[in-house]
């Protein structure tokens, strides 16, 4: 369990450090630009906006920047309108000021949500309305909008021009992470089978479950790559490759993960109940499937040129469910291998795993 947690932590740090560094640099640049352009002594919102636009874990930095700008503008307009319609002189009871803030926040979020954009639009609209009414238009109105414009501009420059990600590589990296996790999960199953160890079978199931995070990352990577292919210059140049790569993994990755997870559940269940009746040749089949996942992850060279035929002659009834799910995963892998070899221009070598 500790090994899985450490591996997951390392993967998260490796994926986030680049965006974290870019966010920090962009925040500093936005701060300096806001001081230079507008003379703001403490342009906090410029730096914060750059961080919000470029922070790790976002499916699309460009979409986040545009949504943030739209939300801030909406909130400021509603907040300014509330100040104009109900100035402080008319709000004699203190409770009316709170009522004005509440109503303005409600309409800001409602109008922003009607745009049908990401959640950041409604969030920033509500926050902007609150800041305008709490701090006043002179502190949180035009001044904040100027800071936000600087932060968004810096964020868009970094995400769309200077450091535009390779959309095809986004998908490939996320897919490799998924295949790597599944490969290690199948290797854990081999280890559990060879040592007749129930705890290792449960550990393998936990690793299968942990691969769900990689599947989510792959789905987000595909969505982000499609967005980049539509809205960024580099993405438009690679649009054809993006479409082909996304089509390769879009549904097949989900089916592969589902079959692998179902196998892991059936495997751990039967290992707890009757581990000694494992079908002959199952360990070799699992080694083959793990190797094929590792090949797709780019951790191993292509499959050998000779035909590998591993046959399970008889499958006990209690193992039938696990073997069926393993067969399904193997068939999905075969389709992915064909598409991968075709996309790389490699001559396909016939590799068979019969279960």
C-alpha positions in Angstrom: 0.0 0.0 0.0 2.9 2.4 0.9 4.5 1.6 -2.5 1.3 2.5 -4.4 0.9 5.7 -2.4 4.5 6.7 -3.0 4.1 6.0 -6.7 0.9 8.0 -6.9 2.5 10.9 -5.1 5.5 10.9 -7.4 3.3 10.9 -10.5 1.3 13.8 -9.2 4.4 15.8 -8.5 5.9 15.0 -11.9 2.7 16.1 -13.6 2.3 19.3 -11.5 5.7 20.8 -11.2 5.8 22.4 -14.6 2.5 24.2 -14.2 3.4 25.2 -10.7 6.7 26.8 -11.9 4.9 28.6 -14.8 2.2 29.9 -12.4 4.8 31.3 -10.0 6.7 33.1 -12.8 3.5 34.4 -14.4 2.3 35.8 -11.1 5.6 37.8 -10.7 5.4 39.1 -14.2 1.7 40.1 -13.8 2.5 41.9 -10.6 5.3 43.9 -12.2 3.2 44.7 -15.3 0.3 46.0 -13.3 2.6 48.3 -11.3 4.2 49.6 -14.5 1.0 50.0 -16.6 -1.5 51.3 -14.0 0.6 52.3 -11.1 -1.2 50.0 -8.7 0.9 49.8 -5.5 -0.2 46.3 -4.6 -1.7 44.5 -7.6 -2.7 41.4 -5.8 -5.5 40.5 -8.2 -3.1 40.5 -11.2 -0.9 37.9 -9.5 -3.9 35.9 -8.3 -5.5 35.9 -11.7 -2.3 34.6 -13.4 -2.2 31.7 -10.8 -5.8 30.9 -11.3 -5.3 30.7 -15.1 -2.2 28.5 -15.0 -2.5 26.4 -11.9 -2.0 22.6 -12.2 -4.9 20.2 -12.8 -6.8 22.4 -15.2 -8.1 20.7 -18.4 -7.7 23.9 -20.4 -5.7 27.0 -19.3 -7.1 29.1 -22.1 -10.7 28.3 -21.3 -10.0 29.0 -17.6 -8.5 32.5 -18.5 -11.5 33.5 -20.7 -14.0 32.2 -18.2 -12.3 34.1 -15.3 -12.4 37.3 -17.3 -16.0 36.9 -18.2 -17.0 36.1 -14.6 -15.1 39.1 -13.1 -16.6 41.5 -15.6 -20.1 40.2 -14.9 -19.7 40.5 -11.1 -18.2 44.0 -11.4 -21.1 45.2 -13.6 -23.7 43.8 -11.3 -21.9 45.2 -8.2 -21.6 48.7 -9.8 -25.3 48.6 -10.8 -26.2 47.7 -7.2 -24.2 50.7 -6.0 -25.8 53.0 -8.6 -29.4 51.9 -7.9 -29.1 51.7 -4.1 -26.4 54.1 -2.9 -25.2 54.2 0.7 -27.3 57.2 1.5 -30.5 55.3 0.9 -29.5 52.3 3.1 -30.3 53.8 6.5 -30.7 50.5 8.4 -27.5 48.4 8.4 -29.3 45.3 7.4 -30.1 46.8 4.0 -26.5 46.8 3.0 -26.2 43.1 3.7 -29.5 42.6 1.7 -28.0 44.5 -1.2 -24.9 42.4 -1.1 -26.9 39.2 -1.0 -29.2 40.1 -3.9 -26.3 41.4 -6.1 -24.3 38.2 -5.4 -27.4 36.1 -6.3 -28.0 37.8 -9.6 -24.2 37.8 -10.5 -24.0 34.1 -10.1 -27.3 33.5 -11.8 -26.4 35.6 -14.9 -22.9 34.0 -15.1 -24.4 30.5 -14.8 -26.7 31.3 -17.7 -23.7 31.7 -20.0 -23.2 27.9 -19.8 -19.5 28.1 -19.2 -17.2 26.5 -16.7 -17.8 26.9 -12.9 -15.0 29.5 -12.6 -17.3 32.0 -14.4 -20.1 31.9 -11.8 -17.5 31.7 -8.9 -15.7 34.8 -10.1 -18.9 36.7 -10.8 -20.1 36.1 -7.2 -16.8 37.0 -5.7 -16.4 40.2 -7.8 -19.9 41.4 -6.7 -19.1 40.8 -3.1 -15.7 42.6 -3.4 -17.2 45.6 -5.2 -19.9 46.0 -2.5 -17.7 45.3 0.4 -14.6 47.3 -0.6 -16.2 49.9 -2.8 -16.0 50.5 -6.6 -12.8 52.5 -6.3 -10.9 49.6 -4.7 -12.5 46.5 -6.2 -14.2 47.9 -9.4 -12.1 49.3 -12.2 -8.9 48.7 -10.3 -9.6 45.0 -9.9 -10.7 44.7 -13.5 -7.4 46.3 -14.7 -5.5 43.8 -12.5 -7.5 40.9 -13.9 -6.9 42.0 -17.5 -3.2 42.0 -16.9 -3.3 38.6 -15.2 -5.5 37.1 -17.9 -3.2 38.5 -20.6 -0.2 37.0 -19.0 -2.0 33.7 -18.5 -3.1 33.6 -22.1 0.4 34.5 -23.4 2.0 31.6 -21.4 -0.7 29.0 -22.2 -1.5 29.9 -25.8 1.8 31.3 -27.2 4.9 30.8 -25.1 4.2 27.4 -23.6 1.4 25.9 -25.6 1.4 22.2 -24.8 1.7 19.6 -27.5 -1.9 18.3 -27.7 -0.9 14.9 -29.0 1.7 14.5 -26.3 -0.9 15.4 -23.7 -3.0 12.4 -24.7 0.1 10.1 -25.1 1.4 10.9 -21.6 -1.9 10.4 -19.9 -2.4 7.1 -21.8 1.1 5.9 -20.9 0.4 6.6 -17.3 -2.8 4.4 -17.5 -1.0 1.6 -19.3 1.8 1.7 -16.8 -0.5 1.4 -13.9 -2.4 -1.5 -15.4 0.9 -3.2 -16.3 2.1 -3.1 -12.7 -1.3 -4.2 -11.5 -1.1 -7.4 -13.7 2.5 -7.9 -12.4 1.2 -7.8 -8.9 -1.4 -10.5 -9.8 1.4 -12.6 -11.2 3.3 -12.2 -7.9 0.2 -13.1 -5.9 -0.4 -16.2 -8.0 3.2 -17.5 -7.8 3.4 -17.0 -4.1 -0.2 -18.0 -3.4 -0.6 -14.8 -1.4 -4.0 -13.4 -0.7 -2.7 -10.0 0.6 -0.8 -9.5 -2.7 -4.0 -10.2 -4.6 -5.8 -7.5 -2.6 -2.9 -5.1 -3.2 -3.2 -5.8 -6.9 -6.9 -4.9 -6.7 -6.1 -1.7 -4.9 -3.6 -0.8 -7.7 -6.3 -1.5 -10.3 -8.6 0.8 -8.5 -5.9 3.5 -8.3 -5.6 3.4 -12.0 -9.0 5.2 -12.2 -7.2 8.5 -11.5 -5.1 7.9 -14.7 -8.3 7.1 -16.7 -9.8 10.4 -15.5 -6.5 12.2 -16.4 -6.7 10.6 -19.9 -10.2 11.8 -20.4 -9.3 15.3 -19.3 -6.2 15.2 -21.6 -8.4 14.2 -24.6 -10.8 17.0 -23.9 -7.9 19.5 -23.4 -6.2 18.3 -26.6 -9.4 18.7 -28.6 -9.8 22.2 -27.2 -6.2 23.1 -28.0 -6.7 21.8 -31.5 -9.6 24.2 -32.0 -8.4 27.3 -30.3 -4.5 27.3 -30.3 -2.1 27.8 -33.2 -0.1 24.7 -32.3 -3.2 22.7 -31.9 -4.6 23.6 -35.3 -1.4 22.5 -36.9 -1.7 19.1 -35.2 -5.4 18.8 -35.5 -5.4 15.7 -37.7 -3.0 13.8 -35.3 -5.1 14.9 -32.3 -8.3 13.5 -33.9 -6.6 10.2 -34.6 -5.0 9.9 -31.2 -8.2 10.8 -29.4 -10.2 8.3 -31.4 -7.7 5.6 -30.5 -8.1 6.0 -26.7 -11.5 7.6 -26.2 -13.6 4.5 -25.6 -11.0 1.7 -25.7 -9.3 3.1 -22.6 -12.5 3.0 -20.6 -13.3 -0.6 -21.7 -9.8 -1.7 -21.0 -9.9 -0.2 -17.5 -13.3 -1.7 -16.8 -12.3 -5.2 -17.9 -9.0 -5.0 -15.9 -10.8 -3.8 -12.8 -13.4 -6.6 -13.1 -10.6 -9.1 -13.5 -8.9 -7.7 -10.4 -12.0 -8.0 -8.4 -12.7 -11.6 -9.6 -9.1 -12.5 -9.2 -8.8 -11.3 -5.6 -12.1 -12.9 -4.7 -11.2 -16.4 -6.0 -7.7 -16.1 -4.5 -9.4 -15.7 -1.1 -11.6 -18.6 -1.6 -9.7 -21.2 -3.6 -6.2 -20.1 -4.7 -4.9 -23.6 -5.2 -7.1 -24.3 -8.2 -5.6 -21.7 -10.5 -5.7 -22.7 -14.2 -2.5 -23.9 -15.7 -0.7 -21.2 -17.7 -2.6 -18.3 -16.1 0.5 -16.8 -14.7 2.2 -16.8 -18.1 -0.9 -15.2 -19.6 -0.8 -12.5 -17.0 2.9 -11.9 -17.7 2.0 -11.5 -21.4 -0.8 -9.0 -20.7 1.4 -7.0 -18.3 4.1 -6.9 -21.0 1.7 -5.7 -23.6 0.5 -2.9 -21.4 4.1 -1.9 -20.7 4.8 -1.9 -24.5 1.9 0.5 -25.0 3.2 2.7 -22.1 6.6 2.9 -23.9 8.5 1.1 -21.1 9.4 -2.0 -23.2 10.3 -2.5 -26.8 7.8 -3.9 -29.3 6.4 -7.4 -28.9 8.7 -10.2 -30.1 8.4 -11.3 -33.7 7.7 -14.9 -32.9 4.2 -16.1 -32.1 3.5 -16.6 -28.4 0.7 -19.1 -27.8 -0.3 -19.6 -24.2 -3.3 -21.8 -23.8 -5.3 -22.6 -20.7 -6.5 -26.1 -21.3 -9.1 -26.2 -18.6 -10.7 -23.5 -16.5 -12.3 -24.4 -13.2 -15.7 -22.9 -12.7 -14.6 -20.6 -9.9 -12.0 -19.1 -12.1 -14.3 -18.6 -15.2 -15.3 -15.1 -14.4 -11.7 -13.9 -13.9 -10.5 -15.6 -17.1 -13.4 -14.1 -19.1 -12.5 -10.6 -18.0 -8.9 -11.2 -18.8 -9.9 -12.4 -22.2 -11.8 -9.2 -22.7 -8.9 -7.0 -21.6 -6.6 -9.0 -24.0 -8.9 -8.4 -27.0 -9.0 -4.7 -26.2 -5.3 -4.6 -26.0 -5.0 -6.3 -29.3 -7.1 -3.5 -31.0 -5.0 -0.8 -29.3 -1.8 -2.5 -30.4 -2.9 -2.5 -34.0 -3.9 1.2 -33.9 -0.6 2.0 -32.2 1.5 0.2 -34.7 -0.4 1.7 -37.5 0.0 5.3 -36.2 3.8 4.8 -35.7 4.3 3.1 -39.1 5.7 0.0 -37.5 5.1 -3.3 -39.1 2.8 -5.3 -36.9 4.2 -8.5 -35.5 1.8 -11.2 -34.8 1.5 -11.9 -31.1 -1.2 -14.1 -29.7 -2.2 -14.9 -26.2 -4.8 -17.6 -26.0 -6.6 -18.0 -22.8 
